Amino acid sequence: MQQAIVTGAGGFTGSNLCRNLVLHGYRVKAMVRPGASTERLEGLDVQIVRGDIGQDEAINLADFENVDTVFHIAAMYRQEGANREAFHNINVNGTRRILEKATTAGVKRFVHCSTAGVHGWIDPDAPAKENAPFRPGDWYQETKLEGENLVLHWGQTHDLPVTIIRPTAICGPGDTRFLKLFRAIHRHRFVMIGKGNHHYHFVHVDDLAQGFIQAAENKNAEGQIFILAGPESISLNRMVENICQILDAPQPRLHIPVLPVKIAAYLCDRICKRMGITPPLYPRRVDFFTKHRAYDDSKARELIGYIPHITPFEALSQMGTWYREHNLL
């Protein structure tokens, strides 16, 4: 029986990966930060181990013994108030700590979760492939790219086969990343900024988990980087139409120009940061409406047989149902 350790196992992606690994017959060690909730892992046949990748002394080497594959999911994601040093400590130095433990323990494979966001603004290259230019737009994306470079170099200089996965926008029931959008549509408060023609690319967390497992088990994946996406990208207009259908809400008709909103977001962000408060509107929120996020995952399909099955509408339907069941709308 294959044994795996999953870092960041208490989170949305990590816990779903643990569940899929168990279904595939893996014995799983689920690494969770000391004091962090293990609610998402309840009912799963996994061994919970505690470790903080932000601290050298907080990772137990014994947890990596007899492990075949490390799935490194843990990361610092756009956390309010965190500085670049904090992002670097987790997304770069934390990755180094896990690589060191894995190498010392004789782990056979290392699968690293990055993000398609390292490509940043992809409009000239959409749908973007793995060789698209890097244009990271924030500390999260910058440090994830640094983490990638570290993993690749480590794989070339140590006896540890590595694979890097760049997921597109991860979604599924249990995630609240798209809750604001669902809630605005449900409450008839959504307004489209711009024409709504830009494309967005989901990947359902279960399709992503299958891709992780295929990358771990296929020799073709060694030393490779893969974008993992859903079956298709969809325009923002179509996304909103789908959510309206799911929520039985009226279709919003109002579109407002981009430029005035961009200026307002920039000024709001600058002023609120000086005052030490969270801005209600900031440039990244406007980016959702103005930048393409469509990707080409043909490399993963060809080399490791990755085939995503869950369509955008199915993914959105599952999220809508979960939001309703948990009274979040």
C-alpha positions as a Markdown table, in Angstrom:
| # | Residue | x | y | z |
|---|---|---|---|---|
| 1 | Met | 0.0 | 0.0 | 0.0 |
| 2 | Gln | 1.3 | 3.4 | -1.0 |
| 3 | Gln | 1.8 | 5.9 | 1.8 |
| 4 | Ala | 1.5 | 9.6 | 1.4 |
| 5 | Ile | 1.8 | 12.7 | 3.5 |
| 6 | Val | -0.3 | 15.8 | 2.6 |
| 7 | Thr | 0.8 | 19.2 | 4.0 |
| 8 | Gly | -2.0 | 21.7 | 4.4 |
| 9 | Ala | -4.4 | 18.8 | 5.0 |
| 10 | Gly | -6.8 | 20.9 | 7.1 |
| 11 | Gly | -7.6 | 23.2 | 4.2 |
| 12 | Phe | -10.1 | 22.9 | 1.4 |
| 13 | Thr | -7.8 | 21.4 | -1.2 |
| 14 | Gly | -5.6 | 19.4 | 1.1 |
| 15 | Ser | -8.6 | 17.7 | 2.9 |
| 16 | Asn | -10.2 | 16.8 | -0.5 |
| 17 | Leu | -6.9 | 15.4 | -1.7 |
| 18 | Cys | -6.7 | 13.2 | 1.5 |
| 19 | Arg | -10.2 | 11.9 | 0.8 |
| 20 | Asn | -9.4 | 11.0 | -2.8 |
| 21 | Leu | -6.1 | 9.4 | -1.8 |
| 22 | Val | -7.9 | 7.2 | 0.8 |
| 23 | Leu | -10.4 | 6.2 | -2.0 |
| 24 | His | -7.4 | 5.2 | -4.1 |
| 25 | Gly | -6.1 | 2.9 | -1.4 |
| 26 | Tyr | -3.4 | 5.2 | 0.0 |
| 27 | Arg | -2.4 | 5.2 | 3.6 |
| 28 | Val | -2.4 | 8.9 | 4.4 |
| 29 | Lys | -0.7 | 11.1 | 7.0 |
| 30 | Ala | -2.5 | 14.4 | 7.1 |
| 31 | Met | -0.3 | 17.3 | 8.3 |
| 32 | Val | -2.1 | 20.1 | 10.0 |
| 33 | Arg | -0.8 | 23.1 | 11.8 |
| 34 | Pro | -0.7 | 22.9 | 15.6 |
| 35 | Gly | -4.0 | 24.2 | 17.0 |
| 36 | Ala | -5.7 | 24.3 | 13.6 |
| 37 | Ser | -9.0 | 22.7 | 13.0 |
| 38 | Thr | -9.3 | 19.1 | 11.7 |
| 39 | Glu | -13.0 | 19.4 | 11.0 |
| 40 | Arg | -12.6 | 18.8 | 7.3 |
| 41 | Leu | -10.8 | 15.5 | 8.0 |
| 42 | Glu | -13.5 | 14.1 | 10.3 |
| 43 | Gly | -14.6 | 10.6 | 9.2 |
| 44 | Leu | -11.6 | 10.1 | 7.0 |
| 45 | Asp | -9.3 | 7.1 | 7.7 |
| 46 | Val | -6.1 | 9.3 | 7.9 |
| 47 | Gln | -3.4 | 9.7 | 10.5 |
| 48 | Ile | -3.3 | 13.4 | 11.6 |
| 49 | Val | 0.2 | 14.7 | 12.3 |
| 50 | Arg | 0.9 | 18.2 | 13.5 |
| 51 | Gly | 3.5 | 20.4 | 11.8 |
| 52 | Asp | 4.1 | 24.1 | 11.1 |
| 53 | Ile | 6.0 | 24.6 | 7.9 |
| 54 | Gly | 6.8 | 28.1 | 9.0 |
| 55 | Gln | 9.1 | 26.8 | 11.7 |
| 56 | Asp | 12.1 | 24.5 | 11.4 |
| 57 | Glu | 11.7 | 22.8 | 14.7 |
| 58 | Ala | 7.9 | 22.2 | 14.2 |
| 59 | Ile | 8.2 | 19.5 | 11.5 |
| 60 | Asn | 8.8 | 16.0 | 12.8 |
| 61 | Leu | 11.2 | 14.0 | 10.6 |
| 62 | Ala | 9.6 | 10.8 | 11.8 |
| 63 | Asp | 6.3 | 11.8 | 10.1 |
| 64 | Phe | 8.1 | 11.4 | 6.7 |
| 65 | Glu | 9.5 | 7.9 | 7.4 |
| 66 | Asn | 8.2 | 5.2 | 5.1 |
| 67 | Val | 6.4 | 7.8 | 3.0 |
| 68 | Asp | 6.3 | 7.2 | -0.7 |
| 69 | Thr | 4.9 | 10.5 | -1.9 |
| 70 | Val | 4.7 | 14.0 | -0.4 |
| 71 | Phe | 1.9 | 16.2 | -1.7 |
| 72 | His | 2.9 | 19.7 | -0.6 |
| 73 | Ile | -0.3 | 21.7 | -0.6 |
| 74 | Ala | 0.3 | 24.0 | 2.4 |
| 75 | Ala | 0.7 | 27.7 | 1.5 |
| 76 | Met | 0.0 | 31.2 | 2.6 |
| 77 | Tyr | -2.8 | 32.5 | 0.4 |
| 78 | Arg | -3.8 | 36.2 | 0.2 |
| 79 | Gln | -3.9 | 36.8 | 3.9 |
| 80 | Glu | -5.0 | 40.3 | 5.0 |
| 81 | Gly | -2.2 | 42.2 | 6.8 |
| 82 | Ala | 0.6 | 39.7 | 6.0 |
| 83 | Asn | 3.8 | 41.2 | 4.6 |
| 84 | Arg | 6.1 | 39.8 | 1.9 |
| 85 | Glu | 8.4 | 38.3 | 4.5 |
| 86 | Ala | 5.5 | 36.2 | 5.9 |
| 87 | Phe | 4.6 | 35.0 | 2.4 |
| 88 | His | 8.2 | 34.1 | 1.7 |
| 89 | Asn | 8.6 | 32.2 | 5.0 |
| 90 | Ile | 5.7 | 29.9 | 4.2 |
| 91 | Asn | 5.7 | 29.6 | 0.4 |
| 92 | Val | 9.5 | 29.5 | -0.1 |
| 93 | Asn | 11.2 | 28.7 | 3.2 |
| 94 | Gly | 8.4 | 26.4 | 4.2 |
| 95 | Thr | 8.7 | 24.5 | 1.0 |
| 96 | Arg | 12.4 | 24.1 | 1.6 |
| 97 | Arg | 11.8 | 22.7 | 5.0 |
| 98 | Ile | 9.5 | 20.1 | 3.5 |
| 99 | Leu | 11.9 | 19.2 | 0.8 |
| 100 | Glu | 14.7 | 18.7 | 3.3 |
| 101 | Lys | 12.6 | 16.4 | 5.4 |
| 102 | Ala | 11.4 | 14.5 | 2.4 |
| 103 | Thr | 15.0 | 14.0 | 1.1 |
| 104 | Thr | 16.4 | 13.0 | 4.5 |
| 105 | Ala | 13.6 | 10.4 | 4.9 |
| 106 | Gly | 14.1 | 8.9 | 1.5 |
| 107 | Val | 10.7 | 9.9 | 0.1 |
| 108 | Lys | 10.3 | 8.7 | -3.5 |
| 109 | Arg | 8.1 | 11.5 | -5.1 |
| 110 | Phe | 7.4 | 15.1 | -4.3 |
| 111 | Val | 4.3 | 16.7 | -5.9 |
| 112 | His | 4.2 | 20.5 | -5.3 |
| 113 | Cys | 1.1 | 22.6 | -5.5 |
| 114 | Ser | 1.7 | 26.0 | -7.1 |
| 115 | Thr | -0.8 | 28.2 | -9.0 |
| 116 | Ala | -1.6 | 29.2 | -12.5 |
| 117 | Gly | -1.5 | 32.7 | -11.1 |
| 118 | Val | 2.3 | 32.7 | -11.5 |
| 119 | His | 1.5 | 33.7 | -15.1 |
| 120 | Gly | -0.4 | 36.7 | -13.9 |
| 121 | Trp | -1.8 | 38.8 | -16.8 |
| 122 | Ile | -2.3 | 36.2 | -19.6 |
| 123 | Asp | -4.5 | 38.2 | -22.0 |
| 124 | Pro | -1.9 | 38.1 | -24.9 |
| 125 | Asp | -1.4 | 34.4 | -24.3 |
| 126 | Ala | -4.9 | 33.0 | -23.5 |
| 127 | Pro | -5.5 | 30.2 | -23.2 |
| 128 | Ala | -2.1 | 30.1 | -21.5 |
| 129 | Lys | 0.2 | 27.0 | -21.4 |
| 130 | Glu | 3.0 | 26.2 | -19.0 |
| 131 | Asn | 5.5 | 28.1 | -21.1 |
| 132 | Ala | 3.5 | 31.4 | -21.0 |
| 133 | Pro | 5.5 | 34.4 | -19.6 |
| 134 | Phe | 5.5 | 34.9 | -15.8 |
| 135 | Arg | 3.8 | 38.1 | -14.7 |
| 136 | Pro | 3.1 | 37.5 | -11.0 |
| 137 | Gly | 0.9 | 40.3 | -9.7 |
| 138 | Asp | 1.1 | 40.1 | -5.9 |
| 139 | Trp | 3.2 | 38.6 | -3.0 |
| 140 | Tyr | 1.3 | 35.4 | -3.1 |
| 141 | Gln | 2.0 | 34.8 | -6.8 |
| 142 | Glu | 5.6 | 36.0 | -6.5 |
| 143 | Thr | 6.5 | 33.7 | -3.7 |
| 144 | Lys | 4.7 | 30.7 | -5.3 |
| 145 | Leu | 6.9 | 31.3 | -8.4 |
| 146 | Glu | 10.0 | 31.4 | -6.1 |
| 147 | Gly | 8.8 | 28.1 | -4.5 |
| 148 | Glu | 8.5 | 26.5 | -8.0 |
| 149 | Asn | 12.0 | 27.5 | -8.8 |
| 150 | Leu | 13.2 | 26.0 | -5.6 |
| 151 | Val | 11.4 | 22.7 | -6.1 |
| 152 | Leu | 12.8 | 22.4 | -9.7 |
| 153 | His | 16.3 | 23.1 | -8.6 |
| 154 | Trp | 16.0 | 20.7 | -5.7 |
| 155 | Gly | 14.8 | 18.0 | -8.1 |
| 156 | Gln | 17.9 | 18.5 | -10.3 |
| 157 | Thr | 20.4 | 18.5 | -7.5 |
| 158 | His | 19.0 | 15.9 | -5.1 |
| 159 | Asp | 17.7 | 12.3 | -5.4 |
| 160 | Leu | 14.1 | 13.3 | -5.2 |
| 161 | Pro | 11.8 | 13.3 | -8.3 |
| 162 | Val | 9.6 | 16.3 | -8.3 |
| 163 | Thr | 6.4 | 17.5 | -10.1 |
| 164 | Ile | 4.8 | 20.9 | -10.0 |
| 165 | Ile | 1.1 | 21.4 | -10.4 |
| 166 | Arg | -0.4 | 24.8 | -11.3 |
| 167 | Pro | -4.2 | 24.6 | -10.6 |
| 168 | Thr | -6.6 | 27.2 | -12.1 |
| 169 | Ala | -9.3 | 28.5 | -9.8 |
| 170 | Ile | -10.1 | 25.7 | -7.4 |
| 171 | Cys | -13.8 | 25.3 | -6.6 |
| 172 | Gly | -16.3 | 22.8 | -5.1 |
| 173 | Pro | -18.7 | 22.4 | -2.2 |
| 174 | Gly | -17.1 | 23.5 | 1.0 |
| 175 | Asp | -15.1 | 26.4 | -0.5 |
| 176 | Thr | -16.3 | 30.0 | 0.1 |
| 177 | Arg | -14.1 | 31.7 | -2.5 |
| 178 | Phe | -17.1 | 32.4 | -4.7 |
| 179 | Leu | -19.6 | 33.1 | -1.9 |
| 180 | Lys | -19.5 | 36.9 | -2.4 |
| 181 | Leu | -20.5 | 36.4 | -6.1 |
| 182 | Phe | -23.3 | 34.0 | -5.2 |
| 183 | Arg | -24.6 | 36.2 | -2.4 |
| 184 | Ala | -24.6 | 39.4 | -4.6 |
| 185 | Ile | -26.6 | 37.6 | -7.3 |
| 186 | His | -29.0 | 36.0 | -4.7 |
| 187 | Arg | -29.6 | 39.4 | -3.1 |
| 188 | His | -30.1 | 41.1 | -6.5 |
| 189 | Arg | -27.1 | 43.3 | -5.9 |
| 190 | Phe | -24.7 | 42.1 | -8.6 |
| 191 | Val | -23.5 | 44.6 | -11.2 |
| 192 | Met | -21.2 | 43.5 | -14.1 |
| 193 | Ile | -18.2 | 45.7 | -14.6 |
| 194 | Gly | -17.3 | 45.9 | -18.3 |
| 195 | Lys | -18.8 | 43.7 | -21.0 |
| 196 | Gly | -18.5 | 40.3 | -19.2 |
| 197 | Asn | -16.7 | 38.7 | -22.1 |
| 198 | His | -13.5 | 37.8 | -20.2 |
| 199 | His | -13.1 | 34.1 | -19.5 |
| 200 | Tyr | -12.6 | 32.3 | -16.2 |
| 201 | His | -11.3 | 28.8 | -15.7 |
| 202 | Phe | -12.4 | 26.6 | -12.8 |
| 203 | Val | -11.0 | 23.3 | -11.7 |
| 204 | His | -13.2 | 21.2 | -9.4 |
| 205 | Val | -11.3 | 20.0 | -6.4 |
| 206 | Asp | -12.0 | 16.4 | -7.2 |
| 207 | Asp | -10.7 | 16.7 | -10.7 |
| 208 | Leu | -7.7 | 18.4 | -9.3 |
| 209 | Ala | -7.1 | 15.6 | -6.8 |
| 210 | Gln | -7.2 | 13.0 | -9.6 |
| 211 | Gly | -4.6 | 15.1 | -11.4 |
| 212 | Phe | -2.4 | 15.1 | -8.3 |
| 213 | Ile | -2.6 | 11.4 | -8.0 |
| 214 | Gln | -1.9 | 10.8 | -11.7 |
| 215 | Ala | 1.2 | 13.1 | -11.4 |
| 216 | Ala | 2.4 | 11.1 | -8.4 |
| 217 | Glu | 2.0 | 7.7 | -10.1 |
| 218 | Asn | 3.1 | 8.4 | -13.7 |
| 219 | Lys | 6.8 | 8.4 | -14.4 |
| 220 | Asn | 6.2 | 10.9 | -17.3 |
| 221 | Ala | 5.5 | 13.5 | -14.6 |
| 222 | Glu | 9.0 | 13.5 | -13.1 |
| 223 | Gly | 10.6 | 16.9 | -13.5 |
| 224 | Gln | 7.5 | 18.4 | -15.2 |
| 225 | Ile | 5.2 | 21.3 | -14.6 |
| 226 | Phe | 1.4 | 20.9 | -15.4 |
| 227 | Ile | -1.5 | 23.3 | -15.5 |
| 228 | Leu | -4.6 | 21.5 | -14.3 |
| 229 | Ala | -7.9 | 23.1 | -15.3 |
| 230 | Gly | -11.5 | 22.1 | -15.8 |
| 231 | Pro | -13.1 | 20.9 | -19.0 |
| 232 | Glu | -13.6 | 24.4 | -20.3 |
| 233 | Ser | -13.3 | 28.1 | -19.4 |
| 234 | Ile | -16.5 | 30.2 | -19.5 |
| 235 | Ser | -17.2 | 33.9 | -19.9 |
| 236 | Leu | -18.3 | 35.9 | -16.9 |
| 237 | Asn | -21.6 | 36.5 | -18.6 |
| 238 | Arg | -22.2 | 32.8 | -18.8 |
| 239 | Met | -21.0 | 32.3 | -15.3 |
| 240 | Val | -23.5 | 34.8 | -14.0 |
| 241 | Glu | -26.3 | 33.2 | -16.1 |
| 242 | Asn | -25.5 | 29.8 | -14.7 |
| 243 | Ile | -25.6 | 31.1 | -11.1 |
| 244 | Cys | -28.9 | 32.9 | -11.7 |
| 245 | Gln | -30.3 | 29.6 | -13.0 |
| 246 | Ile | -29.0 | 27.7 | -10.0 |
| 247 | Leu | -30.3 | 30.3 | -7.5 |
| 248 | Asp | -33.5 | 31.0 | -9.5 |
| 249 | Ala | -32.5 | 34.6 | -9.5 |
| 250 | Pro | -33.2 | 37.3 | -12.1 |
| 251 | Gln | -30.5 | 37.9 | -14.7 |
| 252 | Pro | -28.7 | 41.2 | -13.9 |
| 253 | Arg | -28.8 | 43.6 | -16.9 |
| 254 | Leu | -26.7 | 46.5 | -15.7 |
| 255 | His | -23.1 | 46.8 | -17.0 |
| 256 | Ile | -21.0 | 49.7 | -15.9 |
| 257 | Pro | -17.8 | 51.0 | -17.5 |
| 258 | Val | -14.5 | 49.7 | -16.3 |
| 259 | Leu | -12.3 | 52.9 | -16.1 |
| 260 | Pro | -14.3 | 54.8 | -13.4 |
| 261 | Val | -14.4 | 51.7 | -11.2 |
| 262 | Lys | -10.6 | 51.1 | -11.7 |
| 263 | Ile | -9.8 | 54.7 | -10.6 |
| 264 | Ala | -12.2 | 54.4 | -7.6 |
| 265 | Ala | -10.6 | 51.1 | -6.6 |
| 266 | Tyr | -7.1 | 52.5 | -6.8 |
| 267 | Leu | -7.9 | 55.5 | -4.7 |
| 268 | Cys | -9.9 | 53.5 | -2.2 |
| 269 | Asp | -7.1 | 51.1 | -1.8 |
| 270 | Arg | -4.5 | 53.8 | -1.3 |
| 271 | Ile | -6.6 | 55.8 | 1.2 |
| 272 | Cys | -7.8 | 52.8 | 3.2 |
| 273 | Lys | -4.3 | 51.4 | 3.6 |
| 274 | Arg | -3.0 | 54.7 | 4.9 |
| 275 | Met | -5.8 | 54.6 | 7.4 |
| 276 | Gly | -5.1 | 51.0 | 8.4 |
| 277 | Ile | -8.5 | 49.7 | 7.4 |
| 278 | Thr | -9.6 | 47.1 | 4.8 |
| 279 | Pro | -10.7 | 48.7 | 1.6 |
| 280 | Pro | -14.3 | 47.8 | 0.4 |
| 281 | Leu | -13.0 | 48.1 | -3.2 |
| 282 | Tyr | -9.5 | 47.3 | -4.4 |
| 283 | Pro | -7.8 | 46.8 | -7.8 |
| 284 | Arg | -7.7 | 43.0 | -7.5 |
| 285 | Arg | -11.5 | 42.8 | -7.2 |
| 286 | Val | -11.8 | 44.8 | -10.5 |
| 287 | Asp | -9.3 | 42.4 | -12.1 |
| 288 | Phe | -11.9 | 39.7 | -11.8 |
| 289 | Phe | -13.9 | 41.5 | -14.5 |
| 290 | Thr | -11.1 | 42.7 | -16.7 |
| 291 | Lys | -8.5 | 39.9 | -17.1 |
| 292 | His | -8.7 | 36.6 | -19.0 |
| 293 | Arg | -8.1 | 33.5 | -16.9 |
| 294 | Ala | -8.3 | 30.8 | -19.6 |
| 295 | Tyr | -5.7 | 28.0 | -19.7 |
| 296 | Asp | -4.6 | 25.1 | -21.8 |
| 297 | Asp | -4.0 | 21.8 | -19.9 |
| 298 | Ser | -3.2 | 19.7 | -23.0 |
| 299 | Lys | 0.2 | 18.8 | -21.6 |
| 300 | Ala | -1.2 | 17.1 | -18.6 |
| 301 | Arg | -3.8 | 15.3 | -20.8 |
| 302 | Glu | -1.1 | 14.0 | -23.1 |
| 303 | Leu | 1.6 | 13.0 | -20.6 |
| 304 | Ile | -0.3 | 11.7 | -17.6 |
| 305 | Gly | -3.8 | 11.1 | -18.9 |
| 306 | Tyr | -5.5 | 13.9 | -17.0 |
| 307 | Ile | -9.2 | 14.2 | -18.0 |
| 308 | Pro | -11.3 | 16.6 | -15.9 |
| 309 | His | -15.0 | 15.6 | -15.9 |
| 310 | Ile | -16.9 | 18.2 | -13.8 |
| 311 | Thr | -18.2 | 21.0 | -15.9 |
| 312 | Pro | -18.4 | 24.7 | -14.8 |
| 313 | Phe | -22.2 | 24.4 | -14.4 |
| 314 | Glu | -21.9 | 21.2 | -12.3 |
| 315 | Ala | -19.3 | 22.8 | -10.1 |
| 316 | Leu | -21.3 | 26.0 | -9.7 |
| 317 | Ser | -24.4 | 23.9 | -8.9 |
| 318 | Gln | -22.6 | 22.0 | -6.2 |
| 319 | Met | -21.3 | 25.2 | -4.6 |
| 320 | Gly | -24.8 | 26.8 | -4.7 |
| 321 | Thr | -26.3 | 23.8 | -3.0 |
| 322 | Trp | -23.7 | 23.8 | -0.3 |
| 323 | Tyr | -24.1 | 27.6 | 0.3 |
| 324 | Arg | -27.9 | 27.1 | 0.7 |
| 325 | Glu | -27.5 | 24.0 | 3.0 |
| 326 | His | -25.2 | 26.1 | 5.3 |
| 327 | Asn | -27.4 | 29.2 | 5.2 |
| 328 | Leu | -24.6 | 31.3 | 3.7 |
| 329 | Leu | -26.6 | 33.2 | 1.1 |
